[in-house]
Amino acid sequence: MAKNISKKKPLTVNLRSKACNAVKSRQKPNLQKKKVNGKTVLITAREAKKMA
C-alpha cells in the first residue's frame, strides 16, 4: 500500500451557465506512485517532476 505524502486536495468550483445556473465540479490531483528511499509513496505529478 502506497502512502499519500502529498497535502493536495481536490479543487472544487462552480461552473456557471449563461442563465447563471451553478453546477459543482471537482478536479482531483494527479497522484502518481513513485519510489522514494525504497518506499512507494503517492505524490503529485508536479512534485515528482521537481524531484527528478
KEBAGU-459784 format. One line per field, with one value per atom (N, C-alpha, C): residue number from 1; atom name; x, y, z. Coordinates in steps of 0.1 Angstrom, whole numbers, plus 5000, padded with zeros to 4 digits. Each point is the difference from the previous one (the first is absolute). Example, Ala and Ser with C-alpha at 12.3 -4.5 7.8 and 13.67 -1.06 7.14 Angstrom:
# residues 2
k = [1,1,1,2,2,2] $
a = [N,CA,C,N,CA,C] $
east = [5132,4991,5009,4996,5009,4992] $
north = [4943,5012,5012,5011,5011,5011] $
up = [5078,5000,5000,4993,5000,5008] $
***
This chain:
# residues 52
k = [1,1,1,2,2,2,3,3,3,4,4,4,5,5,5,6,6,6,7,7,7,8,8,8,9,9,9,10,10,10,11,11,11,12,12,12,13,13,13,14,14,14,15,15,15,16,16,16,17,17,17,18,18,18,19,19,19,20,20,20,21,21,21,22,22,22,23,23,23,24,24,24,25,25,25,26,26,26,27,27,27,28,28,28,29,29,29,30,30,30,31,31,31,32,32,32,33,33,33,34,34,34,35,35,35,36,36,36,37,37,37,38,38,38,39,39,39,40,40,40,41,41,41,42,42,42,43,43,43,44,44,44,45,45,45,46,46,46,47,47,47,48,48,48,49,49,49,50,50,50,51,51,51,52,52,52] $
a = [N,CA,C,N,CA,C,N,CA,C,N,CA,C,N,CA,C,N,CA,C,N,CA,C,N,CA,C,N,CA,C,N,CA,C,N,CA,C,N,CA,C,N,CA,C,N,CA,C,N,CA,C,N,CA,C,N,CA,C,N,CA,C,N,CA,C,N,CA,C,N,CA,C,N,CA,C,N,CA,C,N,CA,C,N,CA,C,N,CA,C,N,CA,C,N,CA,C,N,CA,C,N,CA,C,N,CA,C,N,CA,C,N,CA,C,N,CA,C,N,CA,C,N,CA,C,N,CA,C,N,CA,C,N,CA,C,N,CA,C,N,CA,C,N,CA,C,N,CA,C,N,CA,C,N,CA,C,N,CA,C,N,CA,C,N,CA,C,N,CA,C,N,CA,C,N,CA,C,N,CA,C] $
east = [5008,4992,5009,4998,5007,4995,5009,4996,4999,4989,4998,5007,5011,5007,4997,4992,4996,4989,5000,4989,4990,5000,4991,4986,4990,4986,4993,4989,4993,4996,5000,4996,4985,4992,4986,4996,4992,4996,4985,4994,4986,5001,4995,5000,4987,5000,4989,4995,4987,4995,4996,4995,4996,4988,4992,4989,5004,5013,5006,4996,4997,4998,5013,5002,5012,5000,5011,5002,5014,5000,5013,5009,5013,5010,5012,5006,5012,5011,5013,5012,5009,5003,5008,5015,5009,5014,5005,5010,5006,5010,4995,5009,5007,5013,5008,5007,5002,5008,5014,5009,5014,5007,5013,5008,5009,4999,5009,5007,5013,5007,4996,4996,4996,4986,4992,4986,4991,4989,4991,4991,4999,4992,4991,4989,4992,5003,5005,5003,4994,4998,4994,5011,4995,5009,5009,4995,5009,5011,4997,5010,5010,4996,5009,5009,4995,5008,5011,4997,5009,5012,4996,5010,5010,4995,5009,5011] $
north = [4988,5012,5012,5009,5012,5011,5007,5010,5014,5007,5013,5011,5006,5010,5014,5001,5013,5006,5013,5007,5006,4996,5006,4994,5009,4996,5003,4994,5002,5015,5006,5013,5000,5008,5000,5014,5001,5012,4999,5011,5001,5003,4992,5003,5008,5011,5008,5001,4998,5000,5015,5002,5014,5004,4991,5003,5001,4999,5001,4988,4989,4988,4994,4997,4995,4984,4994,4986,4998,4992,4997,4991,5003,4993,4997,4989,4996,4996,5005,4995,4994,4987,4993,5002,5000,5001,4988,5002,4989,4992,4990,4993,4988,4999,4990,4991,4987,4992,5001,5004,5001,4994,4995,4995,5011,5002,5010,4993,4999,4993,4986,4993,4986,4998,5010,4999,5006,4993,5005,5010,5012,5011,5006,5006,5007,5015,5006,5014,5005,5013,5006,5000,5000,5000,5012,5012,5012,4998,4993,4998,4990,4990,4990,5006,5010,5007,5008,5006,5008,4992,4987,4991,4995,4998,4994,5010] $
up = [5000,5000,5000,4990,4999,5010,5006,5010,4993,5002,4994,5008,4995,5007,4995,4990,4994,5008,5002,5007,4991,4987,4990,5002,4999,5001,4986,4998,4987,4999,4988,4998,4997,5007,4997,4996,4989,4995,4995,4998,4994,4986,4991,4986,4998,4993,4998,4985,4998,4986,4997,4988,4996,5009,5005,5008,5015,5003,5013,5009,4994,5008,5004,5013,5006,5000,4995,5000,5006,5011,5007,4991,5000,4993,5008,4999,5008,4990,5003,4993,5011,4998,5010,4996,5010,4997,4993,4992,4991,5009,5007,5009,4993,5002,4994,5011,4997,5009,4996,5010,4998,5012,4997,5011,5005,5013,5007,5011,5000,5011,5002,4989,5000,5004,5003,5004,4988,4998,4990,5006,4994,5005,4989,5004,4990,5001,4989,4999,4987,4999,4988,4989,4988,4988,5000,5005,5001,5010,5012,5010,4994,4993,4994,4990,4992,4990,5007,5011,5007,5006,5004,5006,4990,4988,4990,4995] $
***
